[in-house]
Amino acid sequence: MEFSPLSSALASKSYERFADICDDIMLQVAAEGVSFQDWPYAIHLLGHIYAGDINSMRFLWKSMPSAVKENNPEVQAAWRIGQKLWVRDYVGVYEAIRGFNWSQEAQGLVAAFSDHYTKKMFQLLQSAYSTISIQDTSLFLNMNEDDVKNYVQQQGWIVDPASQMITVKKWPIVTEQKLNPSKLHSLTEYVFHLEH
Amino acid sequence: MEVLVVNIQGLSTNPGDLPNLHNILKQAHDSLHAESIRLLPLLDMLDPSLHSLGYLYILEACTSSALSKEQASAVVLPTARFMNSCSKEQIQLAPEKFISVCKRFKDYVMQLEAPMRGVAPMLAAIRKIQSSSEHLTPLHPEFLVLCLLSKCYKAGLSILDEDIFEVDQPKDLLLYCYYGGMICIGEKRFRKALELLHNVVTAPMSVITAIAVEAYKKYILVSLIHNGQFSTSLPKYTSSVAQRNLKNICQPYIELANSYTTGKIADFETVAQKYQEKFDNDNNLGLVKQAISSMYKRNIQRLTQTYLTLSLQDIANSVQLNSAKEAEMHVLQMIQDGEIFATINQKDGMVSFLEDPEQYKSCGMIERIDSSIQRIMALSRKLTTMNENISCDPMYLAKVGRERQRFDFDDYDPVPQRFNI
């Protein structure tokens, strides 16, 4: 059974939508009664992991035939990443990514997820910590201590080698606050509605 | 039979011919039912999207008697394709037959232990039979059951996001809300789950139904997880049978809810252990475990009301965690989920609790408030229309007319004392 829309989605690197595409095609294929022997479960799982949809990832794992779960090492490796995300073993996620030789199909997705995850972890550290040890930062960001010092200094954080601590600098987020003139129209509508 | 097929092929294209075709089919009804599954080859001569009405009648006759597993297997694929491609206008001429066919289809896919096969066709079928997106059909709960069994929870969510204003059968609504609640629980959308389960528990009923009991049990647990509390008093509009009986039937859950409010995790776990078998039999053990985790969160959240800063060790002690590191991880997770506003200071081992930074002044927030107001205005208009329709309803006016003597003449516009229908 060919799954060409999946291959083209992978090739175009539109990973955000990849899991949704997989879900749709999976339901269509199921409706036709075709067997799921060759379904690319590993990249389907990775698609959900990339989109951060841990619930859908868990349900996909539960609905998989046990033959696939037991015999497909890449599926098991993808599931290990998902498990670490589910229990929020932040550092374990990196170990799970490193711990497997990914197939060509999956490599692009895994590498993109790894970058995406590191950025998200950085944002989490920025919002949650005022000071954090160099050691923890390097674990959370999957870098060795020297790389981590350079990386955070570029972002404006201050490294204190004496205490082995990093002081986090938060940049205030500036968003556009333009008010639409149509809001005035909406407000008139509301007042009219309340009067009648 | 060949004559029938020719008629179907001939009379399906022109919409003006459809009533004629429909009569022919109705007259052939009994002879079709006599043939039943032997009619299956006839379907190959017809196109499901062009000859939908005829296809429907034959399909319905095929499935009218009990089928063996092989026969069911043969009929499932044509039915799925039919549900996807049939013409909406044609099948809406015979809605009960369409619904029967779809319900039997669901039974067959369950028999074949392949519920996922039914998800996409059932969703397509709902769109064909619905008169609008606000219409709840008998197929809605069937679809949700298939989603639950095949673990395609996300597919079920799409249907749940639509507002319902028109219902065919009350039982459909109860099942829809119950299964919908279960899907929302699976997707961790607890607020919506609470809303749906609330509808089941407070629905008008003259006897207690199993659906209401099971919904109440889940309602209690989700209420603890989402709100951190549970009140045993039901709203005034709940049926009296529910008010009198639900609490007694769900006694272990009430006891669990009471132990939650103390905030002592050990007490809660004791009650959970005591009734573990019961919770397991009801398939609610997962929810009980989630309630336990939510207690840790509530206890940490309670600290923010008293302290501006607190050491990680103190948090660990107060919330009964094993170490400061564990407390740090808990706080980090809560910050990630937006359940708390705080910053961790590893150097001093302290946590500073902060105010919610939301100022409600941003464009994004205005959009949200705007869309909520629009929804409420639309709802308000609907209610006004409903109110007007009821005031013209003869049965209502008859009741008002009968009770008129009790009130002062000046309170009412002149209404005839006896309203003859």
Boltz contact constraints between the chains, C-beta under 6 A:
constraints:
  - contact:
      token1: [A, 27]
      token2: [B, 119]
      max_distance: 6.0
  - contact:
      token1: [A, 27]
      token2: [B, 120]
      max_distance: 6.0
  - contact:
      token1: [A, 28]
      token2: [B, 120]
      max_distance: 6.0
  - contact:
      token1: [A, 30]
      token2: [B, 116]
      max_distance: 6.0
  - contact:
      token1: [A, 30]
      token2: [B, 117]
      max_distance: 6.0
  - contact:
      token1: [A, 31]
      token2: [B, 80]
      max_distance: 6.0
  - contact:
      token1: [A, 31]
      token2: [B, 117]
      max_distance: 6.0
  - contact:
      token1: [A, 31]
      token2: [B, 120]
      max_distance: 6.0
  - contact:
      token1: [A, 31]
      token2: [B, 121]
      max_distance: 6.0
  - contact:
      token1: [A, 33]
      token2: [B, 77]
      max_distance: 6.0
  - contact:
      token1: [A, 33]
      token2: [B, 117]
      max_distance: 6.0
  - contact:
      token1: [A, 55]
      token2: [B, 187]
      max_distance: 6.0
  - contact:
      token1: [A, 56]
      token2: [B, 154]
      max_distance: 6.0
  - contact:
      token1: [A, 59]
      token2: [B, 151]
      max_distance: 6.0
  - contact:
      token1: [A, 59]
      token2: [B, 153]
      max_distance: 6.0
  - contact:
      token1: [A, 62]
      token2: [B, 151]
      max_distance: 6.0
  - contact:
      token1: [A, 63]
      token2: [B, 151]
      max_distance: 6.0
  - contact:
      token1: [A, 88]
      token2: [B, 333]
      max_distance: 6.0
  - contact:
      token1: [A, 124]
      token2: [B, 336]
      max_distance: 6.0
  - contact:
      token1: [A, 128]
      token2: [B, 332]
      max_distance: 6.0
  - contact:
      token1: [A, 128]
      token2: [B, 335]
      max_distance: 6.0
  - contact:
      token1: [A, 128]
      token2: [B, 344]
      max_distance: 6.0
  - contact:
      token1: [A, 129]
      token2: [B, 344]
      max_distance: 6.0
  - contact:
      token1: [A, 130]
      token2: [B, 343]
      max_distance: 6.0
  - contact:
      token1: [A, 130]
      token2: [B, 345]
      max_distance: 6.0
  - contact:
      token1: [A, 131]
      token2: [B, 345]
      max_distance: 6.0
  - contact:
      token1: [A, 131]
      token2: [B, 346]
      max_distance: 6.0
  - contact:
      token1: [A, 131]
      token2: [B, 347]
      max_distance: 6.0
  - contact:
      token1: [A, 132]
      token2: [B, 346]
      max_distance: 6.0
  - contact:
      token1: [A, 133]
      token2: [B, 346]
      max_distance: 6.0
  - contact:
      token1: [A, 165]
      token2: [B, 347]
      max_distance: 6.0
  - contact:
      token1: [A, 177]
      token2: [B, 363]
      max_distance: 6.0
  - contact:
      token1: [A, 193]
      token2: [B, 377]
      max_distance: 6.0
